[in-house]
Amino acid sequence: MTTLTSPLTSPLTKPPATAAPLDLGLVLDALAERGSPTVVHLSRPLDLAPEEGTGWSIPRLAALVRATAARLAAAGAGPGGHVAIVKRNHWDYVLLACAAARIGAVPALLSDQLGPRVLDTLLARLGPAVLVTETRLLHAAAGAGVDLAARATRTVVLDAGEPSPEGATALAELPADRPVPVHRRDDAEPLAVMHTSGTTGVPKLVVHSTETLIRRLAGFEARPWPVVTARRTDTVASAISFCHGRALTWAVSVLWHQPRAVVIVDDSDPATARRTLGAHPPTIMEALPATYARWQRLTTEPGHPFRFVRLYISTFDAVHPPTVRAFLAGSVRKHPVWMQGWGQTETGPLTFRFLTRRALVRRAERHPTTRGLGRPVPGRVALRVVDPETFRPLPRGRQGLVLARTKARCQGYVGEQHRWQEKVRGPWFNTGDLGVLTRGGTLLLLDREVDMIPGLSCVELEDVLHDRLPEVDEAVVLGGVGRAPQPVLVLSTPLAPERWRDAVRDLPELAEPLIVAGDGVPRTATGKVRRHELRDRYLADTPAHGSGRWT
């Protein structure tokens, strides 16, 4: 264990303005030393500091990370050991990860939206030295017959005022002022663990290093780029699932650019957006596709929070054309842009595409779609499409499995390295997605292999249904051998039979739609639909077309 003395992190030396953020545990200290003027506004107080309000300067955040690191060390966290974090969604996932990294521990970020038995499985794989959680989650798990605390050497809880299960300690009661040496790990050592979305079952635990997560991903975004880089005058907002790797790379890279303000929104409630973003209107907005969809109607309200946005960013999942169209139309900017990224937890971003108002104009001869995902990140990513049976590369224009090559690829899966090896072929990673590389070099995404229907694209059919039927809040198309594709619809208003027949008049044959309530569609922490659960519910006796081998 050593104390850092590099120009980036030394308390005595101010880093040069061009320095790159190289250490997750010390990035806030480095920003404080640079005199960063950024103010962070929160939709609610941090669970780490519930009495400290919703406005934070960078120096205060750096001090909070230092105090939290001391408390984690007092709980038994240290170099190489896992610190599992599972709590309700908020930005203190990121701050806890920084605190754990500062003392050499490996933060493992787990969503509280995972069921008790899934959490138990993941904690068993991790074997954490410290579990940071909430009393309500421990009680809920106990009610399901699961003792989450038994999986960790020490359990600490964030909600100090609640009666804690036996053996759990309130994090706030641990000493925050003991000197704890900063630990510098090798760039190739594990830095953080985060889980995949889990749309097809128990999520995988993905291991990233400083090299892959910070140098390759956050470091790339921390450079100045046209259009996408935050300016000193920007207000940058994020409304995502903060237990995922994107939260770490986003925080490091955005804060490094020192925008005027950063706004954190912890849920997708439109009332939260009105209140928080209304008080701090963003000029750059990043949110989950499901959150954008839920906020879409806000764009028609007078003085709505998104009127000054110049850049929208979406990742994690498909976003439908009507949603993109509504937000772009809702901006008073002359040329607002929507950047759509595609990637995976294991790889980080792989492709990106810029959408404008003109790109999604409806035309009689075509269906506007967001399935075209743009080009691979230049100089960083290569893609190839291969035959799913032989793995031989296919020519441009042919459908197959999409493989990606990137130096930002993670190190593997905790407790499931055999599953990792199944997806790796030399430098190539099997994304498990089906797609087409066009003759122009862009990627057209069709479906996850496990969800495929031969000759069709479920996600494109869903795009068309959303575009033609404003009544539809969510459309999911499920496939099964020997039957017509099954649409499952969530409606905001009743759908007349003649409206449905007109919408599908020129589409491939579809079964009569199943109408379900909004809470009848199971979702992951990132808002993705758990299609396998819908299949089990409605097509349990029908085999799937896809093999599911690479999920």
C-alpha positions in Angstrom: 0.0 0.0 0.0 1.6 3.3 -1.1 0.7 7.0 -1.0 0.4 8.5 -4.5 2.8 11.3 -5.5 2.0 11.7 -9.2 1.3 15.2 -10.6 -2.3 14.1 -11.0 -3.0 13.3 -7.4 -0.4 14.9 -5.1 -2.0 17.4 -2.7 1.0 19.7 -3.2 1.0 19.9 -7.0 -1.8 21.2 -9.2 -2.3 18.9 -12.2 -1.9 20.4 -15.7 -5.2 21.3 -17.4 -4.5 18.7 -20.1 -4.0 15.8 -17.6 -6.2 12.8 -18.1 -8.3 11.3 -15.2 -6.2 8.2 -14.4 -7.5 7.1 -11.0 -11.1 6.5 -9.9 -10.3 6.9 -6.2 -8.6 10.2 -6.6 -10.4 12.0 -9.5 -12.4 14.2 -7.2 -9.3 15.3 -5.3 -7.6 16.1 -8.6 -10.6 18.2 -9.7 -10.6 20.0 -6.4 -6.9 20.8 -6.9 -7.7 22.1 -10.3 -10.2 24.5 -8.8 -13.2 23.0 -10.6 -16.2 25.3 -10.4 -18.7 22.6 -11.1 -21.7 22.4 -8.8 -23.6 19.1 -8.5 -27.4 19.4 -8.0 -29.3 16.3 -6.8 -32.9 15.3 -7.1 -32.8 14.2 -3.5 -30.1 14.1 -0.8 -27.5 11.4 -1.0 -28.1 8.3 1.1 -24.5 8.7 2.2 -25.2 12.1 3.6 -28.9 12.6 4.0 -28.6 15.7 6.1 -26.3 17.5 3.7 -28.8 18.8 1.2 -28.9 18.6 -2.6 -26.1 21.0 -3.7 -22.5 19.9 -3.7 -19.2 21.5 -4.7 -16.3 19.4 -5.9 -14.2 20.0 -2.8 -17.1 18.8 -0.6 -17.6 15.7 -2.7 -13.9 14.9 -2.5 -14.1 15.2 1.3 -17.1 12.9 1.4 -15.2 10.3 -0.6 -12.2 10.5 1.7 -14.5 10.1 4.8 -16.3 7.2 3.2 -13.0 5.5 2.3 -12.0 5.7 6.0 -15.3 4.2 7.1 -15.0 1.4 4.6 -11.5 0.7 5.7 -12.7 0.6 9.3 -15.3 -2.0 8.3 -12.6 -4.2 6.9 -12.3 -3.2 3.2 -8.9 -3.2 1.8 -6.7 -3.9 -1.3 -8.1 -6.6 -3.5 -11.3 -7.3 -1.5 -14.7 -6.8 -2.9 -17.0 -4.2 -1.5 -20.5 -5.1 -2.6 -22.9 -2.1 -2.9 -26.7 -2.7 -3.2 -29.1 0.2 -2.5 -31.8 2.3 -4.1 -30.8 4.1 -7.2 -28.7 7.3 -6.7 -25.4 8.9 -7.5 -23.7 7.7 -4.3 -23.2 4.4 -6.0 -20.4 6.3 -7.8 -19.1 8.0 -4.7 -19.0 4.7 -2.8 -17.1 3.2 -5.8 -14.6 6.0 -5.6 -14.2 5.5 -1.9 -13.6 1.8 -2.2 -11.1 2.3 -5.1 -9.2 4.8 -3.1 -8.2 2.2 -0.5 -7.5 -0.5 -3.1 -10.8 -2.4 -2.7 -12.9 -3.5 -5.7 -16.4 -2.1 -5.7 -19.1 -4.4 -7.0 -22.3 -2.4 -7.9 -25.5 -4.3 -7.6 -29.0 -3.0 -8.3 -31.7 -3.2 -5.6 -34.1 -4.2 -8.5 -32.6 -7.6 -8.5 -34.6 -10.2 -6.5 -33.3 -11.6 -3.2 -32.3 -14.9 -4.6 -30.5 -13.3 -7.6 -28.7 -11.0 -5.2 -27.8 -14.0 -3.0 -26.3 -15.8 -6.1 -24.2 -12.8 -7.1 -23.0 -12.2 -3.5 -22.0 -15.8 -3.3 -19.8 -15.4 -6.4 -18.3 -12.2 -5.0 -17.6 -13.3 -1.4 -17.4 -9.6 -0.4 -15.3 -8.4 2.6 -17.9 -5.7 3.1 -21.5 -5.4 2.0 -22.9 -1.9 1.9 -26.7 -2.0 1.8 -30.0 -0.8 3.3 -32.0 -2.2 6.2 -35.1 -2.5 4.1 -33.3 -4.8 1.6 -31.9 -7.0 4.4 -35.4 -7.4 5.8 -37.0 -8.0 2.4 -34.5 -10.7 1.7 -35.0 -12.3 5.1 -38.8 -12.4 4.3 -37.9 -14.4 1.2 -35.7 -16.8 3.2 -32.4 -15.2 2.1 -29.7 -13.9 4.5 -27.7 -11.5 2.4 -25.5 -10.5 5.3 -24.2 -14.1 5.6 -22.5 -13.7 2.2 -20.2 -10.9 3.5 -17.5 -10.7 6.2 -19.0 -7.4 7.4 -22.3 -5.7 6.6 -22.9 -2.0 6.9 -26.2 -0.2 6.3 -26.8 3.4 5.1 -30.1 4.0 6.8 -28.7 4.6 10.3 -32.1 5.5 11.9 -33.7 2.1 11.1 -33.4 -1.0 13.4 -30.7 -3.1 11.8 -30.5 -6.8 11.7 -28.1 -8.4 14.1 -24.5 -8.0 13.1 -25.1 -5.0 10.8 -23.4 -1.7 11.5 -24.4 1.8 10.4 -21.8 3.2 8.1 -22.2 6.6 9.6 -21.1 5.2 13.0 -17.7 4.1 11.7 -14.8 6.5 12.1 -14.4 8.9 9.2 -11.3 10.8 10.4 -8.6 8.1 10.7 -5.8 8.5 8.2 -6.1 5.8 5.5 -3.2 5.5 2.9 -4.2 5.8 -0.7 -3.6 2.6 -2.6 -2.3 2.6 -6.1 -3.1 -0.6 -8.1 -1.6 -1.7 -11.4 -3.7 -0.6 -14.3 -4.3 -4.2 -15.3 -5.7 -5.2 -11.8 -9.4 -5.4 -11.3 -10.9 -2.0 -10.5 -14.6 -2.5 -10.4 -17.4 -5.0 -10.9 -20.7 -4.2 -12.4 -23.5 -6.5 -13.6 -25.1 -6.9 -17.0 -28.8 -5.9 -17.4 -30.0 -9.4 -16.8 -32.7 -9.5 -19.5 -32.2 -13.2 -20.0 -31.8 -14.4 -16.5 -29.2 -14.0 -13.7 -26.9 -11.1 -14.6 -23.2 -11.7 -15.3 -20.7 -10.0 -13.0 -18.3 -8.0 -15.3 -14.8 -7.2 -14.2 -13.1 -4.0 -15.5 -9.7 -2.7 -14.8 -8.3 0.9 -14.6 -6.9 0.3 -18.1 -10.3 -0.7 -19.6 -12.7 1.5 -17.6 -10.7 4.6 -16.9 -7.9 4.9 -19.5 -9.9 3.5 -22.5 -13.5 4.5 -21.8 -13.5 7.5 -19.4 -10.2 8.8 -20.8 -11.5 8.7 -24.3 -14.6 10.8 -23.4 -12.5 13.1 -21.2 -10.8 14.4 -24.4 -12.2 17.5 -26.1 -14.5 16.4 -29.0 -16.7 18.4 -31.3 -20.5 18.4 -30.3 -20.3 15.9 -27.5 -17.9 17.4 -25.1 -19.4 19.4 -22.2 -18.4 23.1 -22.2 -17.7 25.3 -19.2 -21.1 26.9 -19.8 -23.1 23.7 -20.0 -25.5 22.1 -17.5 -25.1 18.4 -17.9 -27.8 16.1 -16.6 -28.0 12.3 -16.1 -30.9 10.1 -15.2 -29.6 6.5 -15.5 -29.1 3.4 -13.4 -26.1 4.5 -11.3 -25.1 1.0 -10.4 -23.9 0.3 -14.0 -20.5 1.0 -15.4 -21.8 3.9 -17.5 -22.3 5.9 -14.3 -18.6 5.6 -13.5 -17.2 6.5 -16.9 -19.8 9.3 -17.3 -19.0 10.9 -13.9 -15.3 10.8 -14.5 -15.4 12.2 -18.0 -18.1 14.8 -17.5 -16.6 16.2 -14.3 -13.2 16.4 -16.0 -14.6 18.9 -18.5 -15.7 21.1 -15.6 -19.1 22.2 -16.8 -21.0 24.9 -14.9 -23.4 22.4 -13.3 -24.1 18.7 -13.2 -27.6 17.5 -12.4 -28.4 14.0 -11.1 -32.0 12.6 -11.3 -32.5 9.4 -9.4 -35.8 8.2 -10.8 -38.0 8.4 -13.9 -41.0 10.1 -12.3 -42.1 13.0 -14.5 -42.7 15.1 -11.3 -39.0 14.6 -10.4 -38.0 15.8 -13.8 -40.2 18.9 -13.6 -38.9 19.8 -10.2 -35.2 19.1 -10.5 -34.6 19.8 -14.2 -37.0 22.6 -14.1 -34.8 24.3 -11.5 -31.6 23.5 -13.5 -32.5 23.2 -17.2 -29.9 21.0 -18.9 -28.1 21.8 -22.1 -26.8 18.2 -22.3 -29.2 15.4 -21.2 -28.5 11.7 -20.8 -31.2 9.3 -19.7 -32.3 5.7 -20.0 -34.5 5.0 -23.1 -37.3 4.0 -20.8 -37.0 7.2 -18.8 -37.1 9.3 -22.0 -40.2 7.4 -23.0 -41.8 8.2 -19.7 -40.8 11.9 -19.9 -41.9 12.3 -23.5 -45.2 14.0 -22.8 -43.3 16.7 -20.8 -41.9 18.0 -24.1 -45.4 19.5 -25.0 -45.8 21.4 -21.7 -45.0 25.2 -21.7 -41.6 25.9 -20.3 -40.7 22.3 -20.1 -37.2 21.3 -18.7 -35.7 20.2 -22.0 -36.2 23.4 -24.0 -32.5 24.4 -23.9 -31.0 21.0 -24.7 -28.4 21.0 -27.5 -27.4 17.3 -27.1 -29.4 14.3 -26.0 -27.5 11.0 -25.3 -29.1 7.6 -25.0 -27.5 4.2 -24.4 -28.5 0.9 -22.7 -31.4 0.0 -24.9 -33.4 0.7 -28.1 -35.1 4.1 -28.2 -38.0 4.5 -30.5 -38.4 7.2 -33.2 -41.4 9.0 -31.7 -39.4 9.6 -28.5 -36.4 11.0 -30.3 -38.6 13.1 -32.5 -40.5 14.6 -29.5 -37.4 15.7 -27.6 -35.7 17.1 -30.7 -38.8 19.1 -31.5 -39.1 20.3 -27.9 -35.7 22.1 -28.0 -35.6 25.8 -28.9 -32.1 25.2 -30.2 -31.7 25.6 -34.0 -29.9 22.3 -34.5 -30.3 20.0 -31.5 -28.6 16.6 -31.8 -29.5 13.1 -30.5 -26.5 10.8 -30.0 -27.4 7.2 -29.9 -24.8 4.8 -28.6 -24.7 1.0 -28.7 -22.4 -1.1 -26.6 -22.4 -3.6 -23.8 -21.2 -3.7 -20.2 -18.3 -5.9 -21.3 -17.1 -3.6 -24.0 -18.3 0.0 -23.4 -19.6 1.9 -26.4 -19.1 0.2 -29.8 -20.9 2.4 -32.3 -22.6 5.8 -32.3 -24.9 7.7 -34.5 -26.2 11.3 -34.5 -29.9 11.8 -35.2 -31.4 15.2 -36.2 -34.9 16.4 -36.8 -34.5 15.6 -40.5 -33.2 12.1 -39.9 -36.5 10.9 -38.5 -39.0 12.7 -40.7 -41.8 10.4 -41.7 -42.0 9.5 -45.4 -44.6 7.4 -47.1 -42.0 5.1 -48.7 -40.2 4.1 -45.5 -40.5 3.4 -41.7 -38.2 5.8 -39.8 -36.1 3.6 -37.5 -33.4 3.9 -34.9 -32.0 0.4 -35.7 -29.2 1.9 -37.7 -26.6 2.3 -35.0 -24.0 4.2 -37.0 -20.3 3.4 -37.3 -17.8 1.8 -34.9 -15.9 4.2 -32.7 -13.1 5.3 -35.0 -9.6 4.0 -34.1 -11.1 2.2 -31.1 -13.5 -0.5 -32.3 -13.8 -3.0 -35.1 -16.9 -5.0 -36.0 -17.4 -8.1 -38.0 -20.5 -10.2 -38.7 -20.2 -14.0 -38.8 -22.2 -17.1 -39.5 -23.7 -18.3 -36.2 -22.9 -21.9 -37.0 -19.4 -21.7 -38.5 -18.3 -18.3 -37.2 -16.9 -17.5 -40.7 -17.0 -13.8 -41.6 -19.9 -12.8 -43.8 -19.8 -10.2 -46.5 -21.3 -6.8 -46.1 -25.1 -6.9 -46.3 -25.5 -10.4 -44.8 -27.2 -11.0 -41.5 -25.2 -12.7 -38.7 -23.8 -12.6 -35.2 -22.0 -9.3 -34.4 -18.5 -9.6 -33.0 -16.5 -6.7 -31.6 -12.8 -6.0 -31.1 -11.8 -3.3 -28.6 -9.1 -2.8 -26.1 -11.7 -1.7 -23.6 -13.0 -5.3 -23.3 -13.5 -6.4 -19.8 -11.4 -9.1 -18.0 -14.2 -11.7 -17.6 -17.1 -12.7 -15.4 -16.8 -13.3 -11.6 -17.5 -17.0 -10.9 -18.4 -17.8 -14.5 -15.2 -17.6 -16.5 -16.3 -20.6 -18.6 -19.3 -18.4 -19.7 -16.8 -15.7 -20.7 -14.6 -18.1 -22.7 -17.7 -19.1 -24.7 -18.1 -15.5 -25.9 -14.4 -14.8 -26.7 -12.6 -15.8 -29.9 -9.1 -14.3 -29.7 -9.4 -10.5 -29.8 -13.1 -10.8 -30.8 -16.1 -10.7 -28.4 -19.4 -12.2 -29.3 -22.1 -9.6 -28.5 -24.9 -12.1 -28.9 -26.7 -9.6 -31.2 -27.8 -10.2 -34.7 -27.1 -7.5 -37.2 -25.9 -6.5 -40.7 -22.9 -4.4 -41.6 -24.0 -2.3 -44.5 -21.9 -1.6 -47.6 -21.3 1.8 -46.2 -19.8 0.4 -43.0 -22.7 1.1 -40.6 -24.4 -1.4 -38.3 -28.0 -2.3 -38.6 -29.2 -4.1 -35.4 -31.8 -6.7 -35.8 -32.3 -8.5 -32.5 -30.7 -10.4 -29.7 -29.9 -13.8 -31.0 -32.1 -15.4 -28.2 -35.1 -13.2 -29.3 -34.8 -13.7 -33.1 -37.6 -14.5 -35.6 -36.2 -15.7 -38.9 -36.7 -13.2 -41.7 -37.9 -10.4 -39.3 -36.5 -7.9 -36.8 -38.6 -7.7 -33.6 -37.1 -4.3 -32.7 -37.9 -2.8 -36.1 -41.5 -4.0 -35.8 -41.6 -2.4 -32.4 -40.3 0.8 -33.9 -43.1 0.8 -36.5 -45.8 0.1 -33.9 -44.6 2.9 -31.7 -44.5 5.3 -34.7 -48.0 4.5 -36.0 -49.8 4.1 -32.6 -49.3 7.0 -30.2 -51.6 5.0 -27.8 -48.8 2.5 -27.3 -46.5 3.1 -24.3 -44.6 -0.1 -24.8 -44.6 -2.7 -27.7 -42.8 -6.0 -27.4 -42.9 -8.6 -30.1 -42.2 -12.2 -29.0 -41.4 -15.0 -31.4 -42.1 -18.7 -31.2 -41.6 -21.7 -33.5 -44.7 -22.5 -35.5 -46.8 -19.4 -34.7 -47.2 -15.8 -35.7 -45.1 -13.3 -33.8 -47.0 -12.2 -30.6 -47.3 -8.4 -29.9 -47.6 -7.5 -26.2 -48.8 -3.9 -25.8 -49.0 -1.4 -22.9 -51.5 1.3 -23.7 -52.0 4.8 -22.5 -55.5 5.0 -24.0 -57.7 2.2 -25.5 -56.8 1.0 -28.9 -59.6 0.6 -31.4 -59.5 -2.6 -33.4 -59.6 -0.7 -36.7 -56.6 1.4 -35.5 -54.6 -1.8 -35.0 -55.6 -3.3 -38.3 -54.6 -0.1 -40.1 -51.2 0.0 -38.3 -50.3 -3.6 -39.3 -51.8 -3.5 -42.8 -48.4 -3.8 -44.6 -46.4 -5.7 -41.9 -45.7 -9.4 -41.7 -48.5 -11.4 -40.1 -48.8 -10.8 -36.4 -51.0 -12.5 -33.8 -53.8 -10.5 -32.1 -52.1 -8.2 -29.5 -52.1 -9.0 -25.8 -52.9 -5.9 -23.8 -51.2 -5.7 -20.4 -50.9 -3.1 -17.7 -47.6 -1.1 -17.4 -46.6 -3.0 -14.3 -47.2 -6.2 -16.2 -44.0 -5.8 -18.2 -41.1 -6.9 -16.1 -38.0 -4.7 -16.4 -34.4 -4.5 -15.4 -32.8 -1.7 -13.4 -32.0 0.0 -16.8 -35.7 -0.2 -17.9 -35.1 -3.0 -20.4 -37.9 -5.5 -20.9 -37.2 -8.9 -19.5 -38.4 -10.7 -22.6 -37.6 -14.1 -21.3 -40.1 -13.6 -18.4 -42.8 -12.4 -20.9 -42.1 -15.6 -23.0 -42.4 -17.8 -20.0 -45.7 -16.1 -19.2 -47.3 -16.1 -22.6 -45.4 -18.5 -24.8 -44.3 -21.1 -22.3 -45.2 -24.1 -24.5 -43.7 -22.7 -27.6 -39.9 -23.2 -28.3 -37.9 -20.1 -29.2 -36.2 -19.6 -32.5 -32.9 -18.5 -31.0 -30.5 -20.7 -29.2 -29.7 -18.4 -26.3 -26.2 -19.8 -26.3 -24.4 -16.4 -26.0 -26.7 -14.6 -23.5 
